[in-house]
Amino acid sequence: MPTVREVLAEAAQALRGSGIDTARLDAEVLLAFILNVSRTDLYIRIDRVIPDNKLGEYFSVVARRSRREPVAYITGEKEFMSLSFLVNRDVLIPRPETEVMVEWVIERAGPGQVIVDVGTGSGAIAVSIAKYLPGVHMWAVDISDAALRVARENAHRLGVPDKIQFLNSSLLDGIPASLCGKVDWIIANLPYIPSAEVSGLQTEVSGYEPYIALDGGADGLDLYRKLVNPAFELLAKGGCFCLEMGAAQTNGLMKLLPEEKWGQGIQVLQDYAGLDRFIVIHKKT
């Protein structure tokens, strides 16, 4: 029977042959998943023998990765904000760059404030904020019931099910009228890929992630156009509107937030790669 060392080498070679840049890393993550150990444990016992039943399971998931299925969908989880989130093909896989916005909000939000996460998907944003800021009143909104099931499961898994109000709604349509003018933060990570560009994305994205979570219309801003006015009405004076966007959409989004209505002081935040990724603006006081 082959050892961990031998199996990793064979799997990495197979993944490289499929054009996967992260072949060795993916081979390690998938083997650790199948053996239910950490990647460190793989190397501590690099010459351990792998049982035949586990060997079959392993090369089955390697074959899935060779077809460009994302590792997160194979293992069923993805780390975000140092927390482990369940994911499946009903939700977009949380991206590391989104952590920039979540960290920015956590540093500035306070106890008792009302925060609405629009397009919550897996719940990565809402659950992370509820976990690290237990005193806030969190709403997690999504049009997909399937996505909300994943978000609720993540809230339970991470111990914050009672700190988040989950709502099936198209954007902000279902938010109670009683919250009008009383929300302190609205966070939106909506689909922003222009329709014509979706098919040209990596196969891991275009072939596996939910289309509804990617397609943002002709210029990628269709849903943001629908969101801006309801968000203005819902926010309290001085409330903060945080939007994730594509790197080339800064000017397009700014035009949706006219100074005469919102006031001055639009901030553009960059992601880890130094690209424009978020717009933050406060409602005029």
N, C-alpha and C positions, 0 to 999 in steps of 0.2 A: 504493500500500500504506500502511496506517495506521502511525502512530508509537506508541512506548511510551506517550506522554502521552495520545493519543487512545484507545488500547485500554484503558488503566487507567480512564479516565473512563467508558467504555462498560460495562466489567465491574463497576465499583463501583455504577453506577446500576442494573444488572440485579440485583445482590445486595441492594441496598437495597430494590428492589421485591419481593424475596422475604422481606423482614422481617429481614434479617441486620444486626445492630448493628455488627459489625466489617467492614462491606463494603469499605471502602478498604484496610484492612490485609490482608484476605483476598485481595483482588484483586492486591495487590503480592506477597504471599507466593507465590501460585500462578503469577504471571508469572515471578518469579525462578526458581521451580522448573522451569518449562517451558523457559526460556532458559538454565538452569544458570549463573546469575549470582547475586550477592548483591542484596539490596534497595537497598543503596547504589549499586551499579552501574546499577540501573534509572534512578536520578536523575542519575547522572553522564552517562548517554547517553539522556536523556529523549526526545530527538527522533530517535532511531534508528528505522529502518523495520523492522517485524517481517515476516519471510518468511511467505508464504501457508501453508506446511506447519505452521509453529509457531503461526500464528494459529488454525488449525483445532484443534490440540491444546489450545490455551489455552481457547478457548471451550467445548471439551468438558469440561474440568475445572471451569470456571466453572459450567456447567450442573449438574454433580454437587454442587457446593457450594450451588447454588440449591435443590437438593432436601434440603439440610441435612446432607449427608455431611460429617463433620468434616474439616478441612483436614489433620490429621495422617494420616488414612487415605488421603487423596488423594496426599499427598507421600510417605507411607510412613515418616515419621520425626517424632520429637518431642524437643525439648530438655528435659533434666532434669539438674539439678546441673551445668550447663554442659557436658554431654555429649550427643551425638546418639544417640538410641535408635531402632532400627527398630521400627515398630509395624504391625500389621494387625488385621483384625476378629476375630482369635483372642484378642486381649489388650485390656485396658482401657488407654486412653490415660493415661500418667502425669500426675498433677496437680501443679501447683506447690506446693500446700500440703503435700504429702508430703515435700518437701525439708526442711521444718522438723524432722521426726522424724529424717531421715537425717543432717542436720547435727548434731543433738543427740547421736546415737549416735557419729558420727565424732569429735566432740570428747572423748568419754569412753571409748571402747573402746581396748584396747591390743593390742600384738603378742602373738600366740599364743592370743588368746581365740577361743572358738568362738561363732559367730553363726548363727542359723537364721532365714531369711526365709520365712515361711509365706504361701502364696498369691502367689508371686513374679511371676506374669504375664509381662510383658515383661522382667523381671529388673532393672528400674530401681533398686530398693533394693539388691539383692544386688550387682549389678555396680558401682554407684556406691561402695558401701562397700569392695568388693575393689579398686577403682581407687585410692581415696584412702587406704585402710589396707591396704597389700599384705601386712602381716604376720599378718592374722587368718585363721582357718579358717572359710570361708563355706559354708553350705548354702542352696540355693535349692529350695524345695518347692512343687509345684503338682499339682493333681489332673488337669490338662489336659495331655496330650502335645503338643497343638498350641501351647499357651502356652510349654511348656518348649523347644520348637524355636526359638521367637522369642528366649527368654532366652539359650539357648546361642549363637545367632547374634550377639546383642548382646555376650556375653562375648568371643567371638572378635573381633568388630569393634573392641572397646575394649581388647583386649590382656590379658584376664584369664581365659582359658578354663581354665587349670590351677589357678586360685586358688579355684574354686567347685565344690562337689559338687552336681550337679543330681539331684533325686529326684522321681519320679512317685509321689505319695502323697496320700491323703485326710488333710489336716491333718498331724499328727505320727505317724501310724500306722506309716510306713515307716522312721522314724529308728532306726538300730541301737541295740539295748539297751545296747551298750557305752558309749553317750553319756549314759545315764541319770545324772542328778545332776552332769553335767560341762559342761553348756552355760552360757555366760556371758550370752548375750543371745538372746531370742526376739522377733522383730519380726513383727507380723501386721497386714496391711492387707487384711482379708477383706471380702466383700460385707456391707454394713451398711444398705442401703436397705430399709425395710419393703416387703413384697410389694405392698401396695395402692398404694404411691406410685411404683413403677417406671414404670408407663405414663404417669404425669403429669410425668415428667422432660422436659427439653428433647428435641426430636426427635433432635438430634445424639447424645444418650445412649441414649434408649429405643429408637430406631430403628436404631442402628448398633453400639453397643458390646455385648459378649457378655452375655447375660442372667445367665449363671452367675456373672459377676463383679460383678453388681449386687444380686441378690435375697438379702436376709438373713433372710427369713422374716417372720412376723407383726409382730414389733417390731424387726426388723433385727439381732437378736443371736443367732440360732440357732447359727451357726457358732462364735461366741465361747463359748457355753455348752459346746459340745463340745470346745473347745480348752483351756479354763482348767485342768482337772485334769491332762491329759497334759503341759501346759506346766510345771505345778508340779513334777511328777515329773522332768522332763527338766532343769530348771534347777539349777545349782549353788547352794549357799547364798550369798545375796547377789546372785545372778544377777538380771538385769533383764528385765522383761516389758513390751514397748512395743506399744500397740494404737492403731490409727487408728479413729475412730468418727464418727458424725454428731453435729452440734452439740447435739442434744437427748438424747443417749444417755449423758451423763456419769453420772447417778444409776443407770441400769440396769446399766452396766458395773461401777460400784463395788460393787453388790450381789453381783456374781459373784466379787468379790475380798475375802472377809471378813477382817477384821483379825486374828481369832484364828488364821487359817491363814497369811496372807501377812505380817502385821505392819503397823505403821503406815507412813505416809509415801507415800501415793498422791499423785503429782504430775499435775496437769492442764496440758497445754501448749496454747497457742492457735495458730491458723494466722495467716496474714498479714492476714486480715480481723478478727482479734481474737475469733474464735469458738472455743469448746472443740473440739479436734480430736484430741487424743491423751491417753491415760492411760499413765502410767509407774509401775511398782511393782517393788520389789525383794523377792525371796524372803527370808523371815525367816532370819536367821543363827543 
